Amino acid sequence: MTTTDPLPAVDGTDTRTLLYRTADHAADFLEGLDERPVQPHGTHETLYAALGGELPAEGEPADQVIDELVAGTADGLLDSTGGAFFGWVIGGVLPAALAADWLTSTWDQNTASYAHAPAQSVVEQVTGEWLIDLLGLPTGSSFAAVTGSQMGHVTALAAARNGLLHRAGWDVAARGLAGAPAIQVICSADRHASIDRALRLLGFGTDAVHPIATGTSGQIDLNALRRALMATTGAPTILCLQAGDLHTGAFDPFAAAIDLARERDDVWVHVDGAFGLWAAASPRHRELTAGIERADSWVTDAHKMLNTPFDCGFAIVADTAAHRSATAMQASYMPPAAGAERDAMDWTPEWSRRSRATPVYAALRSLGRNGVAALIDADCDNAAALVTGIGALDGAEAVAVPVFNQGLIRFHDPARGERAGSDHDDSDHGVIDHGGRGLVDRDPADSDLSDLADDAFTDRVIARIQRDGQAWFGPATWRGMHVMRVSVCDWRTTPAHVERAIEAVAAAIAAELALA
Ligand SMILES: *Cc1c(COP(=O)(O)O)cnc(C)c1O
């Protein structure tokens, strides 16, 4: 191929060579996970310089493009797929899922419909059935394989909207929301922000939200729920419950909450189970989700606890007619599925799409039922060891010990109030953030100086751990306090990673104290 060819000349050998070369790059990346700092050193400036520049007029050979892509990104890849990453709730990638993901792109099937992608449509159908079974949800529920829980909420809450308004005698598909009975939404004050965005996208508006208080555990308060159900009586209502709070991992009391909701016949119960729904797949943790199968819709991610690559979430809906009425598609040039065939586009907000269920299928088969349970249990055990181990260090305190795979740590400045007093100025500490999320146990206005000193110390220790690169944790504000979030969500995390991370935290505390 010369650089003046308008299109690269590709033959089978070139492609095979390119793919092998790419596989070597991939394996090199994975083998380096425990050797490199978790946090990359690249800055926006260096990355932009390495990857930017003018788009070349003439094409470059594919192997050169790949080699330079690898070189140009090397300094900007956060090793969140490695065993020492404990930030957010990110998840790693199982080998079978990664390999299946490559094939998904290779086959390049448009999994919009059965006619476009017969084999991939069946893979998706089987995957959805397996998931519904594995998570203990009602057989025969419909599902959508979407990009993640964010779009899962959009899909499931659109089904909720159509289902509730249909029951109220309003055809929302034809008439829209203007003039419709106003749907009310009861949500935990600690809900994930993706629920609010789904409500905005769907036209409910966030004013429809009735936030309910959570206790120190992060679970909704049942009396507050009772009052909210009373306050919304007469209006079609969505109750959002949470399997796995993003800070504490707390699970709402599903059985009792759903009993209360069922005292009315116009309440749709939706569950955000982005990572926590997977507790249902573990005999050791299943109790956390007791009663959850009586909800109306659920979302979860495969790209978190199940460790598939990103772009893998699911919305599952018990009322298949409501789901279908929100998302079904028709076009003259799309032959509809016949018999048991399934057209994915009837259940998702998307048209053309990759076969994102394929890596999920591979992950589930490579683990089996027992392997899924073992993966979840190992994440939970490692999270408990990590939070307990860090909490036992001088200068650290476990604020939330994991009930599942999440926990919180706070660091204490030994000089506390005196130091904050010496340069005290409230505006220095204006970072305390209610996050608009309602209840906090500590009002920043009432914070004493030692609280503020601990906030600042916590931030500094976290920043140092990130810089040191032996492990990675992220900051958050919980109940008005700056904390460090701990999340274990990766098959690669071993007890050795846990030990190394505890040592890294101890070293960061010591280094910050030495500076003080
Ligand atoms: C991650 C997460 C979401 C959003 O899911 P995406 O896959 O990022 O779209 C929603 N809720 C909870 C509790 C989460 O952890």
The ligand as an ORCA input file, in Angstrom:
! r2SCAN-3c Opt
* xyz 0 1
  C     -23.191      3.194     38.114
  C     -24.523      3.420     38.702
  C     -25.578      3.924     37.937
  C     -25.381      4.394     36.511
  O     -25.034      3.293     35.723
  P     -24.223      3.457     34.357
  O     -23.891      2.041     34.009
  O     -23.030      4.274     34.679
  O     -25.133      4.094     33.370
  C     -26.810      4.020     38.523
  N     -27.002      3.672     39.803
  C     -26.012      3.197     40.591
  C     -26.299      2.831     42.010
  C     -24.734      3.055     40.061
  O     -23.743      2.573     40.822
*
